[in-house]
Amino acid sequence: MSSVERYFVTLLAARWMGLPVSQGQHFLLSTASLSILGYEHNLAEGSAIILWNAVWNEIFDQVTSQVLKFAAMKGAQ
């Protein structure tokens, strides 16, 4: 991700949250990370950052944890 792209994404996140553009500088963003903007409880007026600056190993750990919990629930039935 180039510095221009990183700058744009951090500005987008600031505006998504209703903050001034100048606050985008506080959103750190790594190369090859995943970020997801969404809505709190699917309400249009409740902007939220669902996931920010997650790198592959963090995403893998979260998904694996959820799959194991699901499998344990199914096995207990």
N, CA, C and O atoms as a printed pandas DataFrame, in Angstrom:
     atom_number atom_name residue_name chain_id  residue_number  x_coord  y_coord  z_coord
0              1         N          MET        A               1    0.857   -1.167    0.000
1              2        CA          MET        A               1    0.000    0.000    0.000
2              3         C          MET        A               1    0.902    1.229    0.000
3              4         O          MET        A               1    1.795    1.353    0.838
4              5         N          SER        A               2    0.668    2.112   -0.923
5              6        CA          SER        A               2    1.478    3.326   -0.991
6              7         C          SER        A               2    1.062    4.295    0.106
7              8         O          SER        A               2    0.015    4.131    0.732
8              9         N          SER        A               3    1.885    5.294    0.326
9             10        CA          SER        A               3    1.573    6.282    1.366
10            11         C          SER        A               3    0.310    7.065    1.015
11            12         O          SER        A               3   -0.429    7.479    1.909
12            13         N          VAL        A               4    0.058    7.271   -0.270
13            14        CA          VAL        A               4   -1.163    7.977   -0.687
14            15         C          VAL        A               4   -2.396    7.143   -0.372
15            16         O          VAL        A               4   -3.393    7.665    0.127
16            17         N          GLU        A               5   -2.329    5.850   -0.662
17            18        CA          GLU        A               5   -3.453    4.954   -0.359
18            19         C          GLU        A               5   -3.682    4.866    1.145
19            20         O          GLU        A               5   -4.824    4.899    1.604
20            21         N          ARG        A               6   -2.607    4.755    1.907
21            22        CA          ARG        A               6   -2.716    4.684    3.367
22            23         C          ARG        A               6   -3.356    5.962    3.893
23            24         O          ARG        A               6   -4.225    5.913    4.765
24            25         N          TYR        A               7   -2.930    7.102    3.367
25            26        CA          TYR        A               7   -3.476    8.398    3.770
26            27         C          TYR        A               7   -4.977    8.454    3.475
27            28         O          TYR        A               7   -5.759    8.892    4.318
28            29         N          PHE        A               8   -5.377    8.014    2.285
29            30        CA          PHE        A               8   -6.787    8.023    1.905
30            31         C          PHE        A               8   -7.620    7.147    2.831
31            32         O          PHE        A               8   -8.694    7.556    3.272
32            33         N          VAL        A               9   -7.135    5.948    3.127
33            34        CA          VAL        A               9   -7.896    5.019    3.974
34            35         C          VAL        A               9   -8.047    5.570    5.388
35            36         O          VAL        A               9   -9.116    5.446    5.986
36            37         N          THR        A              10   -6.997    6.174    5.930
37            38        CA          THR        A              10   -7.102    6.733    7.282
38            39         C          THR        A              10   -8.045    7.932    7.311
39            40         O          THR        A              10   -8.762    8.128    8.292
40            41         N          LEU        A              11   -8.053    8.736    6.247
41            42        CA          LEU        A              11   -9.012    9.846    6.170
42            43         C          LEU        A              11  -10.438    9.319    6.053
43            44         O          LEU        A              11  -11.359    9.853    6.672
44            45         N          LEU        A              12  -10.612    8.279    5.266
45            46        CA          LEU        A              12  -11.927    7.661    5.122
46            47         C          LEU        A              12  -12.430    7.153    6.472
47            48         O          LEU        A              12  -13.598    7.344    6.808
48            49         N          ALA        A              13  -11.565    6.513    7.240
49            50        CA          ALA        A              13  -11.955    6.003    8.553
50            51         C          ALA        A              13  -12.363    7.144    9.483
51            52         O          ALA        A              13  -13.357    7.035   10.202
52            53         N          ALA        A              14  -11.612    8.219    9.472
53            54        CA          ALA        A              14  -11.948    9.376   10.319
54            55         C          ALA        A              14  -13.318    9.928    9.948
55            56         O          ALA        A              14  -14.149   10.168   10.823
56            57         N          ARG        A              15  -13.551   10.127    8.680
57            58        CA          ARG        A              15  -14.839   10.674    8.239
58            59         C          ARG        A              15  -15.971    9.681    8.501
59            60         O          ARG        A              15  -17.082   10.089    8.838
60            61         N          TRP        A              16  -15.701    8.385    8.352
61            62        CA          TRP        A              16  -16.694    7.351    8.610
62            63         C          TRP        A              16  -17.208    7.453   10.043
63            64         O          TRP        A              16  -18.391    7.259   10.322
64            65         N          MET        A              17  -16.269    7.768   10.945
65            66        CA          MET        A              17  -16.614    7.870   12.360
66            67         C          MET        A              17  -17.124    9.267   12.734
67            68         O          MET        A              17  -17.393    9.535   13.905
68            69         N          GLY        A              18  -17.256   10.151   11.746
69            70        CA          GLY        A              18  -17.767   11.493   12.006
70            71         C          GLY        A              18  -16.729   12.437   12.573
71            72         O          GLY        A              18  -17.074   13.479   13.129
72            73         N          LEU        A              19  -15.463   12.085   12.440
73            74        CA          LEU        A              19  -14.378   12.923   12.947
74            75         C          LEU        A              19  -13.871   13.849   11.853
75            76         O          LEU        A              19  -14.078   13.574   10.671
76            77         N          PRO        A              20  -13.212   14.939   12.221
77            78        CA          PRO        A              20  -12.605   15.812   11.212
78            79         C          PRO        A              20  -11.490   15.068   10.463
79            80         O          PRO        A              20  -10.881   14.141   10.997
80            81         N          VAL        A              21  -11.242   15.480    9.245
81            82        CA          VAL        A              21  -10.204   14.864    8.414
82            83         C          VAL        A              21   -8.863   14.845    9.140
83            84         O          VAL        A              21   -8.103   13.887    8.999
84            85         N          SER        A              22   -8.566   15.872    9.902
85            86        CA          SER        A              22   -7.279   15.954   10.601
86            87         C          SER        A              22   -7.074   14.816   11.596
87            88         O          SER        A              22   -5.935   14.528   11.962
88            89         N          GLN        A              23   -8.124   14.177   12.033
89            90        CA          GLN        A              23   -8.009   13.075   12.992
90            91         C          GLN        A              23   -7.582   11.761   12.339
91            92         O          GLN        A              23   -7.275   10.792   13.034
92            93         N          GLY        A              24   -7.563   11.727   11.015
93            94        CA          GLY        A              24   -7.121   10.530   10.306
94            95         C          GLY        A              24   -5.705   10.127   10.660
95            96         O          GLY        A              24   -5.343    8.956   10.539
96            97         N          GLN        A              25   -4.898   11.084   11.097
97            98        CA          GLN        A              25   -3.507   10.791   11.456
98            99         C          GLN        A              25   -3.393    9.834   12.643
99           100         O          GLN        A              25   -2.334    9.242   12.853
100          101         N          HIS        A              26   -4.448    9.677   13.409
101          102        CA          HIS        A              26   -4.420    8.814   14.588
102          103         C          HIS        A              26   -4.765    7.356   14.287
103          104         O          HIS        A              26   -4.677    6.503   15.171
104          105         N          PHE        A              27   -5.154    7.068   13.056
105          106        CA          PHE        A              27   -5.469    5.701   12.654
106          107         C          PHE        A              27   -4.230    5.088   11.998
107          108         O          PHE        A              27   -3.919    5.388   10.846
108          109         N          LEU        A              28   -3.539    4.241   12.725
109          110        CA          LEU        A              28   -2.345    3.594   12.202
110          111         C          LEU        A              28   -2.754    2.450   11.285
111          112         O          LEU        A              28   -3.729    1.747   11.550
112          113         N          LEU        A              29   -2.013    2.272   10.223
113          114        CA          LEU        A              29   -2.364    1.264    9.233
114          115         C          LEU        A              29   -1.104    0.611    8.698
115          116         O          LEU        A              29   -0.227    1.292    8.165
116          117         N          SER        A              30   -1.009   -0.692    8.835
117          118        CA          SER        A              30    0.147   -1.447    8.342
118          119         C          SER        A              30   -0.090   -1.901    6.904
119          120         O          SER        A              30   -1.224   -1.953    6.427
120          121         N          THR        A              31    0.989   -2.219    6.243
121          122        CA          THR        A              31    0.911   -2.774    4.896
122          123         C          THR        A              31    0.284   -4.163    4.962
123          124         O          THR        A              31    0.564   -4.929    5.884
124          125         N          ALA        A              32   -0.552   -4.483    3.999
125          126        CA          ALA        A              32   -1.191   -5.802    3.876
126          127         C          ALA        A              32   -2.050   -6.147    5.079
127          128         O          ALA        A              32   -2.110   -7.306    5.491
128          129         N          SER        A              33   -2.708   -5.159    5.638
129          130        CA          SER        A              33   -3.622   -5.424    6.756
130          131         C          SER        A              33   -5.058   -5.304    6.264
131          132         O          SER        A              33   -5.325   -4.760    5.193
132          133         N          LEU        A              34   -5.960   -5.819    7.060
133          134        CA          LEU        A              34   -7.380   -5.797    6.713
134          135         C          LEU        A              34   -8.128   -4.886    7.672
135          136         O          LEU        A              34   -7.951   -4.969    8.887
136          137         N          SER        A              35   -8.959   -4.025    7.123
137          138        CA          SER        A              35   -9.812   -3.152    7.930
138          139         C          SER        A              35  -11.217   -3.198    7.357
139          140         O          SER        A              35  -11.399   -3.245    6.141
140          141         N          ILE        A              36  -12.212   -3.183    8.239
141          142        CA          ILE        A              36  -13.605   -3.260    7.797
142          143         C          ILE        A              36  -14.406   -2.171    8.501
143          144         O          ILE        A              36  -14.430   -2.096    9.729
144          145         N          LEU        A              37  -15.059   -1.329    7.705
145          146        CA          LEU        A              37  -15.962   -0.308    8.232
146          147         C          LEU        A              37  -17.381   -0.851    8.125
147          148         O          LEU        A              37  -17.724   -1.515    7.147
148          149         N          GLY        A              38  -18.192   -0.574    9.114
149          150        CA          GLY        A              38  -19.561   -1.072    9.086
150          151         C          GLY        A              38  -20.457   -0.234    9.966
151          152         O          GLY        A              38  -20.184    0.938   10.226
152          153         N          TYR        A              39  -21.524   -0.848   10.419
153          154        CA          TYR        A              39  -22.502   -0.167   11.249
154          155         C          TYR        A              39  -22.745   -0.957   12.522
155          156         O          TYR        A              39  -22.804   -2.186   12.504
156          157         N          GLU        A              40  -22.886   -0.242   13.622
157          158        CA          GLU        A              40  -23.200   -0.881   14.885
158          159         C          GLU        A              40  -24.631   -1.388   14.842
159          160         O          GLU        A              40  -25.560   -0.617   14.600
160          161         N          HIS        A              41  -24.809   -2.668   15.075
161          162        CA          HIS        A              41  -26.124   -3.309   15.069
162          163         C          HIS        A              41  -26.892   -3.046   13.775
163          164         O          HIS        A              41  -28.122   -2.983   13.774
164          165         N          ASN        A              42  -26.154   -2.894   12.674
165          166        CA          ASN        A              42  -26.745   -2.669   11.345
166          167         C          ASN        A              42  -27.615   -1.426   11.263
167          168         O          ASN        A              42  -28.538   -1.373   10.451
168          169         N          LEU        A              43  -27.337   -0.426   12.090
169          170        CA          LEU        A              43  -28.071    0.838   12.045
170          171         C          LEU        A              43  -27.247    1.858   11.276
171          172         O          LEU        A              43  -26.073    2.072   11.578
172          173         N          ALA        A              44  -27.868    2.491   10.277
173          174        CA          ALA        A              44  -27.150    3.429    9.421
174          175         C          ALA        A              44  -26.552    4.592   10.199
175          176         O          ALA        A              44  -25.528    5.137    9.788
176          177         N          GLU        A              45  -27.162    4.983   11.306
177          178        CA          GLU        A              45  -26.631    6.113   12.067
178          179         C          GLU        A              45  -25.546    5.694   13.058
179          180         O          GLU        A              45  -24.987    6.537   13.759
180          181         N          GLY        A              46  -25.249    4.414   13.118
181          182        CA          GLY        A              46  -24.248    3.915   14.058
182          183         C          GLY        A              46  -22.976    3.446   13.379
183          184         O          GLY        A              46  -22.665    2.255   13.403
184          185         N          SER        A              47  -22.233    4.366   12.772
185          186        CA          SER        A              47  -20.986    3.993   12.107
186          187         C          SER        A              47  -20.031    3.341   13.094
187          188         O          SER        A              47  -19.927    3.768   14.244
188          189         N          ALA        A              48  -19.329    2.298   12.637
189          190        CA          ALA        A              48  -18.405    1.587   13.510
190          191         C          ALA        A              48  -17.227    1.067   12.698
191          192         O          ALA        A              48  -17.335    0.835   11.494
192          193         N          ILE        A              49  -16.113    0.892   13.373
193          194        CA          ILE        A              49  -14.964    0.214   12.787
194          195         C          ILE        A              49  -15.036   -1.221   13.287
195          196         O          ILE        A              49  -14.783   -1.489   14.461
196          197         N          ILE        A              50  -15.377   -2.129   12.405
197          198        CA          ILE        A              50  -15.574   -3.529   12.754
198          199         C          ILE        A              50  -14.221   -4.208   12.997
199          200         O          ILE        A              50  -14.062   -4.977   13.945
200          201         N          LEU        A              51  -13.272   -3.918   12.143
201          202        CA          LEU        A              51  -11.935   -4.494   12.246
202          203         C          LEU        A              51  -10.957   -3.462   11.715
203          204         O          LEU        A              51  -11.217   -2.827   10.693
204          205         N          TRP        A              52   -9.820   -3.288   12.410
205          206        CA          TRP        A              52   -8.856   -2.293   11.949
206          207         C          TRP        A              52   -7.443   -2.837   12.042
207          208         O          TRP        A              52   -7.017   -3.323   13.090
208          209         N          ASN        A              53   -6.728   -2.749   10.944
209          210        CA          ASN        A              53   -5.299   -3.021   10.891
210          211         C          ASN        A              53   -4.968   -4.460   11.315
211          212         O          ASN        A              53   -3.934   -4.698   11.940
212          213         N          ALA        A              54   -5.824   -5.397   10.985
213          214        CA          ALA        A              54   -5.573   -6.796   11.333
214          215         C          ALA        A              54   -4.631   -7.422   10.308
215          216         O          ALA        A              54   -4.818   -7.267    9.101
216          217         N          VAL        A              55   -3.636   -8.117   10.795
217          218        CA          VAL        A              55   -2.708   -8.816    9.917
218          219         C          VAL        A              55   -3.096  -10.287    9.872
219          220         O          VAL        A              55   -3.880  -10.748   10.702
220          221         N          TRP        A              56   -2.559  -11.020    8.919
221          222        CA          TRP        A              56   -3.011  -12.369    8.630
222          223         C          TRP        A              56   -3.034  -13.272    9.852
223          224         O          TRP        A              56   -4.028  -13.965   10.071
224          225         N          ASN        A              57   -1.981  -13.292   10.654
225          226        CA          ASN        A              57   -1.952  -14.234   11.775
226          227         C          ASN        A              57   -3.046  -13.929   12.790
227          228         O          ASN        A              57   -3.576  -14.853   13.407
228          229         N          GLU        A              58   -3.401  -12.658   12.981
229          230        CA          GLU        A              58   -4.497  -12.308   13.888
230          231         C          GLU        A              58   -5.833  -12.786   13.322
231          232         O          GLU        A              58   -6.663  -13.330   14.051
232          233         N          ILE        A              59   -6.033  -12.583   12.040
233          234        CA          ILE        A              59   -7.275  -13.009   11.396
234          235         C          ILE        A              59   -7.382  -14.532   11.468
235          236         O          ILE        A              59   -8.437  -15.068   11.805
236          237         N          PHE        A              60   -6.293  -15.221   11.152
237          238        CA          PHE        A              60   -6.281  -16.693   11.194
238          239         C          PHE        A              60   -6.609  -17.194   12.595
239          240         O          PHE        A              60   -7.400  -18.125   12.751
240          241         N          ASP        A              61   -6.011  -16.588   13.613
241          242        CA          ASP        A              61   -6.268  -16.999   14.999
242          243         C          ASP        A              61   -7.736  -16.803   15.372
243          244         O          ASP        A              61   -8.329  -17.664   16.021
244          245         N          GLN        A              62   -8.323  -15.680   14.968
245          246        CA          GLN        A              62   -9.726  -15.414   15.290
246          247         C          GLN        A              62  -10.648  -16.402   14.589
247          248         O          GLN        A              62  -11.573  -16.933   15.204
248          249         N          VAL        A              63  -10.405  -16.647   13.321
249          250        CA          VAL        A              63  -11.242  -17.575   12.561
250          251         C          VAL        A              63  -11.110  -18.985   13.129
251          252         O          VAL        A              63  -12.109  -19.682   13.304
252          253         N          THR        A              64   -9.893  -19.401   13.413
253          254        CA          THR        A              64   -9.662  -20.730   13.977
254          255         C          THR        A              64  -10.386  -20.874   15.306
255          256         O          THR        A              64  -11.010  -21.903   15.567
256          257         N          SER        A              65  -10.308  -19.862   16.136
257          258        CA          SER        A              65  -10.975  -19.887   17.438
258          259         C          SER        A              65  -12.489  -20.040   17.273
259          260         O          SER        A              65  -13.117  -20.814   17.995
260          261         N          GLN        A              66  -13.069  -19.310   16.331
261          262        CA          GLN        A              66  -14.512  -19.385   16.096
262          263         C          GLN        A              66  -14.910  -20.753   15.554
263          264         O          GLN        A              66  -15.944  -21.294   15.948
264          265         N          VAL        A              67  -14.111  -21.317   14.661
265          266        CA          VAL        A              67  -14.403  -22.633   14.100
266          267         C          VAL        A              67  -14.343  -23.689   15.201
267          268         O          VAL        A              67  -15.198  -24.573   15.258
268          269         N          LEU        A              68  -13.345  -23.604   16.069
269          270        CA          LEU        A              68  -13.230  -24.577   17.158
270          271         C          LEU        A              68  -14.403  -24.463   18.134
271          272         O          LEU        A              68  -14.901  -25.479   18.619
272          273         N          LYS        A              69  -14.846  -23.251   18.425
273          274        CA          LYS        A              69  -16.005  -23.062   19.306
274          275         C          LYS        A              69  -17.251  -23.666   18.676
275          276         O          LYS        A              69  -18.032  -24.337   19.350
276          277         N          PHE        A              70  -17.434  -23.429   17.383
277          278        CA          PHE        A              70  -18.585  -23.973   16.666
278          279         C          PHE        A              70  -18.549  -25.495   16.679
279          280         O          PHE        A              70  -19.565  -26.149   16.916
280          281         N          ALA        A              71  -17.373  -26.049   16.424
281          282        CA          ALA        A              71  -17.234  -27.516   16.401
282          283         C          ALA        A              71  -17.520  -28.093   17.783
283          284         O          ALA        A              71  -18.143  -29.149   17.895
284          285         N          ALA        A              72  -17.079  -27.422   18.820
285          286        CA          ALA        A              72  -17.328  -27.896   20.181
286          287         C          ALA        A              72  -18.822  -27.855   20.501
287          288         O          ALA        A              72  -19.342  -28.759   21.156
288          289         N          MET        A              73  -19.506  -26.818   20.045
289          290        CA          MET        A              73  -20.953  -26.724   20.264
290          291         C          MET        A              73  -21.672  -27.851   19.536
291          292         O          MET        A              73  -22.579  -28.471   20.091
292          293         N          LYS        A              74  -21.274  -28.116   18.305
293          294        CA          LYS        A              74  -21.916  -29.172   17.521
294          295         C          LYS        A              74  -21.635  -30.542   18.126
295          296         O          LYS        A              74  -22.498  -31.420   18.108
296          297         N          GLY        A              75  -20.436  -30.726   18.658
297          298        CA          GLY        A              75  -20.069  -32.006   19.260
298          299         C          GLY        A              75  -20.799  -32.268   20.565
299          300         O          GLY        A              75  -20.995  -33.420   20.950
300          301         N          ALA        A              76  -21.204  -31.197   21.251
301          302        CA          ALA        A              76  -21.899  -31.336   22.535
302          303         C          ALA        A              76  -23.383  -31.643   22.353
303          304         O          ALA        A              76  -24.069  -31.989   23.315
304          305         N          GLN        A              77  -23.874  -31.519   21.134
305          306        CA          GLN        A              77  -25.313  -31.744   20.888
306          307         C          GLN        A              77  -25.628  -33.203   20.688
307          308         O          GLN        A              77  -26.785  -33.561   20.472
